[in-house]
Amino acid sequence: MDASLIVVVVVITALIFDFTNGFHDTANAMATSIATGAFRPRTAVTIAACLNVVGAFLSVEVARTISGGLVDEALISPVVIFAGLVGAILWNLVTWYLGLPSSSSHALFGGLIGATWVAGGAGAIDFDAVLNKIVLPAVLAPVLAALIALTATYLAYRVTARSEPGEVSRGFRHGQRISSSMLALAHGTNDAQKTMGVITLTLITAGTLAPGSGPPFWVVLTAGLAIGLGTYMGGWRIIRTLGTRVSDLHSTQGFSAETTSTAVILASSHLGLPLSTTQVCTGSIFGAGAGRRLASVHWGVAGRIALAWAFTLPSAAVVGAAASWLAATGTGGVVVVAVGGIALSAGIYAASRRDQVTADNVTDLPQPPPADVPAAPAGSDVAA
């Protein structure tokens, strides 16, 4: 296959992944604000989409990490990157269909690692970078976010224990409009960059850019627009899971979770760490749920989510490796991978139509009351 043609195919595939990342991760920023009534569903995803695009222009440190820090670009080709993207897209669609907030980032890393291993061997992968920049943050980030959110929720209830509950609830709901918007902005600074990094890596392997180059402006723009459009489409299945099936969240908890997630994600973007925003936000939500003693945290859901996290990177790696092996056989193999990916994606979408979740029924499960639990004697409504 002509080299320039495969580069175009990879860029388009990367933007498709970015689109799936957007609707897969919409829940990260807006699930809690939708669940507590701070935003109407369609308003929430519109704001998140716009701020994702803005966030894409604020930093390129994560993009540089991906384009020059995980694999040896001299040992791979654009075909390998294409195969890795197919693995990431398929895993994103499977977990979206199941309503599981798995990591789009780790799906991307897994697909890329699996495809690179087949094409260039283990020596083409910087395992130290994988361990320090992917695996360790994946383990530590959700735990850290949960602990911070738990502490923040505990303190918020302590401080407002003697205040009128309705006023407290309304105040924190207004605060959520700011905190969830900031979280959407932070999401754009981290997740949009992952696609920028992949496209930049493709251009480097094709010889269009010099090794170590940052993403060109057109890459930043298209990646931002793709994730923004995906966000606007709304990943309602995952929004329902995080917003209504994790815990009976109130506005105080929602504000604490969103503020915690924003701080952790912005810090990781500044340091160039391609953190999983899904894991950070999910950890924050569970921590905020546990921070109020009378809250009901659904730990069974937590177990299923953790299982999806554990399988994400290796599952995407297996699919990426298989796709890389097929694509390496020549043009016919690339076509088989492309057609197979399209067919499987179409099948998942068709299956999802039988149980469609939309903006109208995303919050059809029992919701928490509009006001937080009435204040009792100081300390009675906080975590022990």
Secondary structure, DSSP 8 states (H G I E B T S, - for coil): --HHHHHHHHHHHHHHHHHHHHHHHHHHHHHHHHHTTSS-HHHHHHHHHHHHHHHHTS--HHHHHHHHHSB-GGG--HHHHHHHHHHHHHHHHHHHHHT----HHHHHHHHHHHHHHHHH-GGGB-HHHHIIIIIHHHHHHHHHHHHHHHHHHHHHHHHTTTS-HHHHHHHHHHHHHHHHHHHHHHHHHHHHHHHHHHHHHHHHHTTSS-TT----HHHHHHHHHHHHHHHHH--HHHHHIIIIISB---HHHHHHHHHHHHHHHHHHHHHT----HHHHHHHHHHHHHHTSTT--B-HHHHHHHHHHHHHHHHHHHHHHHHHHHHHTT-HHHHHHHHHHHHHHHHHHHHHHGGG---TTTTT-S----SS-----STTTTS--
